[in-house]
């Protein structure tokens, strides 16, 4: 088995197909489960402030386990790590299906997602090489975007039909991912026999974070991508609250359609960035980042569905054009300073901490809401999100200039 892996580095080898299928099913389950669980909270009359808490327990797992999951991925065969991680996701989704507390189940899914992330990217370099590695990353991202689109919509549509069916579909997707992982060849561990001293692992992780922060380029990329994804999580949850208030639509499917428009826009923006922006001209992405906040402000004033679709797609286009060059910059510079695996694990908490902060803003906004003040509550949330986006996404421009002037 090991010999065949090293001699067959085809982009469509058995191992690569298994990785791509597993990634699609796992990401499909992640996105469908979010909207299915939100529908469950609504059906069981949980308070509205519980929705941001759901996101916080998920991303909190990324932050808590970030110092350790990279070493786990390097100490064992990555295909088996992916299978174990998807097994945790399956256990979390199944527990929600069987009536166990949804926050506990969703936390298990978050732990699985944290363990899955470094393994799924690390295995690509073990299954293929050279120029094929770039194409393999492209296939991985394409499968992820497709899963986001289909999973988000499926979660909302199935939840409108029957919430238990939606949750069961998520569990089946995770189960399919586990089966796909079985077909990934068992490769040798990248760095077996490492110390499992938790203090040493945490210290090494913090040193990698410090190295990334001290570099002007990686600091710029960290701040920019963290703010972008944090604002994206805020927008995603605001849509769930915004649709029934602004449009008078109370189903679970419409917010997922609106989220899908953002994902489609990101694909378009990412394609444009690949054509127009290089690592040497990364500052070209900054105007797009600033414009996102402006468009969010305009979006917050809409009361019709079609303009909302168009503006959300535009937000996605601007977002893709903004964040893809920053990710590329971070990967390239991070690989040179702390290594690729450490870079992936060290950057995740920066982004996830921003998710927690923005979810906390939503929690504060939804706590103590009075039904008679729904429009004022929505307007306050929308305007705060728009201003937050405008200021946050303009900030990296200042950090970029300041960081490079000091170098």
C-alpha positions in Angstrom: 0.0 0.0 0.0 2.7 2.4 1.0 4.6 1.9 -2.3 1.6 2.5 -4.4 1.0 5.8 -2.6 4.4 7.1 -3.4 4.5 5.9 -7.0 0.9 7.1 -7.9 0.7 10.8 -7.3 -2.0 11.3 -9.8 -4.5 14.0 -9.1 -7.2 11.4 -9.5 -5.6 8.6 -7.5 -7.8 6.5 -5.3 -6.5 8.4 -2.2 -7.1 11.8 -3.7 -10.7 10.9 -4.7 -11.3 9.7 -1.1 -10.0 12.9 0.4 -12.1 15.1 -1.9 -15.3 13.1 -1.3 -14.7 13.1 2.5 -14.1 16.8 2.5 -17.3 17.5 0.6 -19.4 15.3 2.9 -17.8 16.7 6.0 -18.2 20.3 5.0 -21.8 19.6 3.8 -22.6 18.2 7.2 -21.0 21.2 9.0 -23.1 23.8 7.1 -26.4 21.8 7.0 -26.1 21.1 10.7 -25.8 24.7 11.7 -29.1 25.7 10.1 -30.8 22.4 11.2 -29.7 23.1 14.8 -30.8 26.7 14.6 -34.2 25.5 13.4 -34.3 23.0 16.4 -33.6 25.8 18.8 -36.4 27.8 17.3 -38.8 24.9 17.4 -38.0 24.1 21.0 -38.5 27.8 22.0 -35.0 28.5 23.1 -34.3 32.2 23.8 -32.9 34.1 20.9 -29.6 34.8 22.7 -28.9 31.0 22.6 -28.2 31.2 18.8 -24.9 33.1 19.2 -24.0 30.7 22.0 -24.3 27.8 19.6 -21.6 29.4 17.4 -19.5 30.2 20.4 -19.3 26.6 21.6 -18.3 25.5 18.1 -15.5 27.9 17.6 -14.4 27.7 21.2 -13.3 24.2 20.4 -10.9 25.5 17.7 -9.3 27.9 20.2 -8.9 25.4 23.1 -7.5 22.6 20.9 -5.4 24.6 18.5 -2.1 24.0 20.4 -2.5 20.2 20.1 -4.4 19.2 16.9 -1.4 20.0 14.7 0.8 17.5 16.5 -2.0 15.0 16.5 -2.2 15.3 12.7 1.6 14.8 12.4 1.9 12.0 14.9 -0.5 9.6 13.2 -1.6 8.7 9.7 -3.5 11.7 8.5 -6.3 9.6 6.9 -7.0 8.0 10.2 -7.0 11.3 12.0 -9.6 12.6 9.5 -11.7 9.4 10.1 -11.5 9.9 13.9 -12.4 13.6 13.5 -15.4 12.8 11.3 -16.4 10.1 13.8 -16.6 12.8 16.5 -18.8 14.9 14.2 -21.0 11.9 13.6 -21.3 11.3 17.3 -22.2 15.0 17.9 -24.9 15.1 15.1 -26.3 11.7 16.2 -26.6 12.9 19.8 -28.6 15.9 18.7 -30.9 13.6 16.7 -31.5 11.5 19.8 -32.5 14.5 22.0 -29.3 15.1 23.8 -28.6 18.8 24.6 -27.9 20.5 21.2 -25.1 22.6 22.7 -23.3 19.5 23.9 -23.7 17.8 20.5 -22.5 20.8 18.6 -19.5 21.2 20.9 -18.5 17.6 19.9 -18.8 18.6 16.2 -16.6 21.6 16.9 -13.9 19.4 18.5 -14.0 17.1 15.4 -13.7 20.1 13.1 -10.7 21.3 15.0 -8.9 18.0 14.7 -9.9 17.6 11.0 -8.6 20.9 9.7 -4.8 20.4 9.9 -5.0 16.8 8.7 -7.1 17.5 5.6 -4.6 20.1 4.3 -1.5 18.2 5.4 -2.4 15.0 3.6 -2.5 16.7 0.2 1.3 17.1 0.2 1.6 13.4 1.0 -0.7 12.2 -1.8 0.6 14.5 -4.6 3.6 16.7 -5.4 4.8 19.7 -7.5 2.3 21.5 -9.7 -0.3 18.9 -8.9 -0.3 20.1 -5.3 -1.7 23.5 -6.4 -4.4 21.8 -8.3 -5.2 19.5 -5.4 -5.7 22.6 -3.2 -8.0 24.0 -5.8 -10.0 20.8 -5.8 -10.2 20.9 -2.0 -11.5 24.5 -2.1 -13.9 23.8 -4.9 -15.4 20.8 -3.0 -15.7 23.0 0.1 -17.5 25.8 -1.7 -19.9 23.3 -3.3 -20.5 21.8 0.1 -21.2 25.2 1.7 -23.7 26.1 -1.0 -25.5 22.8 -1.0 -25.2 22.1 2.7 -26.6 25.6 3.8 -29.6 25.3 1.5 -30.3 21.7 2.3 -30.2 22.4 6.1 -32.8 25.1 5.8 -35.0 23.3 3.3 -35.0 20.0 5.1 -35.6 21.7 8.4 -38.8 23.4 7.0 -40.0 19.9 6.0 -38.9 18.1 9.2 -36.2 19.0 11.6 -35.4 15.4 12.5 -34.9 14.6 8.8 -32.5 17.5 8.5 -30.5 16.4 11.5 -30.5 12.8 10.2 -29.2 14.0 6.8 -26.3 15.7 8.6 -25.4 12.5 10.5 -25.5 10.5 7.3 -23.2 13.0 5.6 -20.7 12.6 8.5 -21.1 8.8 8.3 -20.4 8.9 4.5 -17.2 11.0 5.3 -16.0 8.3 7.7 -16.5 5.6 5.1 -14.7 7.7 2.5 -11.8 8.1 4.9 -11.4 4.4 5.1 -10.3 4.4 1.4 -7.5 6.9 2.1 -4.2 4.9 2.1 -2.6 4.5 5.5 0.5 6.7 5.2 3.4 6.9 7.6 3.1 9.6 10.3 5.0 12.8 9.4 6.6 13.3 12.8 6.0 10.3 15.1 7.4 10.0 18.6 7.0 13.7 19.7 6.6 14.7 23.3 3.0 15.0 24.5 3.8 17.3 27.3 0.9 19.8 27.2 2.9 22.7 28.6 5.7 22.2 26.0 3.1 21.9 23.2 1.4 25.1 24.3 4.7 26.9 24.6 5.7 25.8 21.1 2.3 26.9 19.8 2.5 30.4 21.4 6.1 30.8 20.0 4.7 30.1 16.5 1.9 32.7 17.1 4.5 35.2 18.3 6.7 34.7 15.2 3.7 35.2 12.9 2.7 38.4 14.8 6.1 39.9 14.7 6.3 39.7 10.9 4.6 42.7 9.3 3.2 40.8 6.4 1.8 37.9 8.4 0.4 40.2 11.0 -1.4 42.2 8.3 -2.8 39.0 6.9 -3.9 37.7 10.3 -5.7 40.8 11.2 -7.4 41.2 7.8 -8.6 37.6 7.5 -9.7 37.4 11.2 -11.8 40.6 10.8 -13.3 39.3 7.6 -14.4 35.9 8.9 -15.5 37.4 12.2 -17.7 39.9 10.3 -18.9 37.1 8.1 -20.1 35.1 11.1 -21.9 38.1 12.4 -23.6 38.7 9.1 -24.6 35.0 8.9 -26.5 35.2 12.2 -27.9 38.6 11.5 -29.6 37.1 8.4 -31.4 34.6 10.5 -32.8 37.4 12.7 -33.1 39.9 9.8 -35.2 37.9 7.4 -38.4 37.6 9.5 -38.3 41.2 10.7 -37.3 43.0 7.4 -39.0 40.7 4.9 -41.8 39.1 6.9 -40.6 35.6 6.0 -40.5 33.1 8.8 -39.3 29.9 7.1 -35.8 28.4 7.6 -34.9 28.2 3.9 -34.7 31.9 3.0 -31.8 32.7 5.2 -29.9 29.8 3.7 -30.6 31.1 0.2 -29.2 34.5 1.2 -26.1 32.9 2.7 -25.7 30.9 -0.5 -25.5 34.2 -2.5 -22.6 35.3 -0.4 -20.8 32.0 -1.1 -21.4 32.3 -4.9 -20.0 35.8 -4.7 -16.9 34.6 -2.9 -16.2 32.2 -5.7 -16.4 35.0 -8.3 -14.2 37.3 -6.2 -11.6 34.6 -5.6 -11.4 34.0 -9.3 -10.9 37.7 -10.0 -8.2 37.9 -7.3 -6.3 35.0 -8.8 -6.2 36.9 -12.1 -5.5 40.4 -10.8 -3.6 40.1 -7.5 -0.2 38.6 -6.7 1.8 38.4 -3.5 3.8 41.5 -4.7 0.6 43.5 -5.4 -1.4 42.3 -2.4 -2.4 45.8 -1.4 -4.8 45.9 -4.4 -7.2 43.9 -2.3 -7.6 46.6 0.3 -10.3 48.8 -1.5 -12.5 45.7 -1.7 -12.1 45.1 2.1 -13.2 48.7 2.8 -16.1 48.6 0.4 -17.6 45.5 2.2 -18.5 47.7 5.2 -20.2 50.3 2.9 -22.2 47.6 1.1 -23.3 46.1 4.4 -24.6 49.5 5.5 -26.6 49.7 2.3 -27.8 46.1 2.7 -29.1 46.9 6.2 -31.7 49.3 4.8 -33.3 46.8 2.4 -36.8 45.5 2.7 -37.1 43.6 -0.6 -35.7 40.2 -1.4 -34.2 40.8 -4.9 -32.0 43.8 -3.9 -30.9 41.7 -0.8 -29.8 38.9 -3.0 -27.8 41.2 -5.3 -26.1 43.1 -2.4 -25.2 39.9 -0.6 -23.6 38.5 -3.8 -21.7 41.8 -4.1 -20.5 41.4 -0.5 -19.3 37.9 -1.4 -17.4 39.2 -4.5 -15.7 41.9 -2.5 -15.0 39.4 0.3 -13.4 36.8 -2.0 -11.3 39.5 -3.7 -10.2 40.7 -0.3 -9.5 37.5 1.7 -8.0 35.1 -0.9 -4.8 37.2 -1.5 -4.4 37.6 2.3 -4.7 33.8 2.8 -2.1 33.2 0.1 0.2 35.8 1.7 -0.2 34.1 5.1 0.5 30.6 3.8 3.6 31.7 1.8 5.2 33.8 4.6 4.0 31.5 7.4 5.6 28.5 5.7 8.9 30.3 5.6 8.7 31.4 9.3 7.0 28.7 11.3 6.2 25.9 8.7 3.0 25.1 7.0 1.4 22.9 9.6 2.2 25.2 12.5 1.0 28.2 10.4 -2.4 26.6 9.9 -2.9 25.7 13.6 -1.6 29.0 14.8 -3.8 31.2 12.5 -7.1 29.4 13.3 -7.4 30.8 16.8 -7.0 34.4 15.6 -9.9 34.0 13.3 -12.0 31.9 15.7 -11.5 34.4 18.6 -12.9 37.1 16.4 -15.9 34.8 15.7 -16.4 34.5 19.5 -16.2 38.3 20.0 -18.8 39.0 17.3 -21.1 36.2 18.5 -20.8 37.9 21.9 -21.9 41.2 20.3 -25.0 39.4 19.0 -25.6 37.8 22.3 -25.6 41.2 24.0 -27.9 42.6 21.4 -30.4 39.8 21.6 -30.5 39.5 25.4 -33.6 41.0 26.9 -35.3 41.6 23.6 -38.9 42.9 23.8 -41.3 41.9 20.9 -42.6 45.4 20.7 -39.2 46.8 19.8 -38.4 44.3 17.1 -37.7 46.9 14.4 -35.5 49.0 16.7 -33.6 45.9 17.7 -33.1 44.8 14.1 -32.0 48.3 13.1 -29.5 48.6 16.0 -28.0 45.2 15.1 -27.8 45.9 11.4 -26.3 49.4 11.8 -23.8 48.2 14.4 -22.8 45.3 12.1 -22.4 47.7 9.2 -20.3 50.2 11.1 -18.3 47.4 12.6 -17.6 46.0 9.2 -16.7 49.5 7.7 -14.3 50.2 10.6 -12.9 46.7 10.9 -12.2 46.1 7.3 -10.6 49.5 6.9 -8.3 48.9 9.8 -6.0 46.4 8.0 -5.1 49.1 5.5 -3.7 51.2 8.4 -2.0 48.2 9.9 -0.5 47.2 6.6 1.0 50.6 6.1 2.2 50.9 9.6 3.7 47.4 9.7 5.6 47.8 6.4 6.9 51.2 7.3 8.4 49.8 10.5 10.2 47.0 8.6 
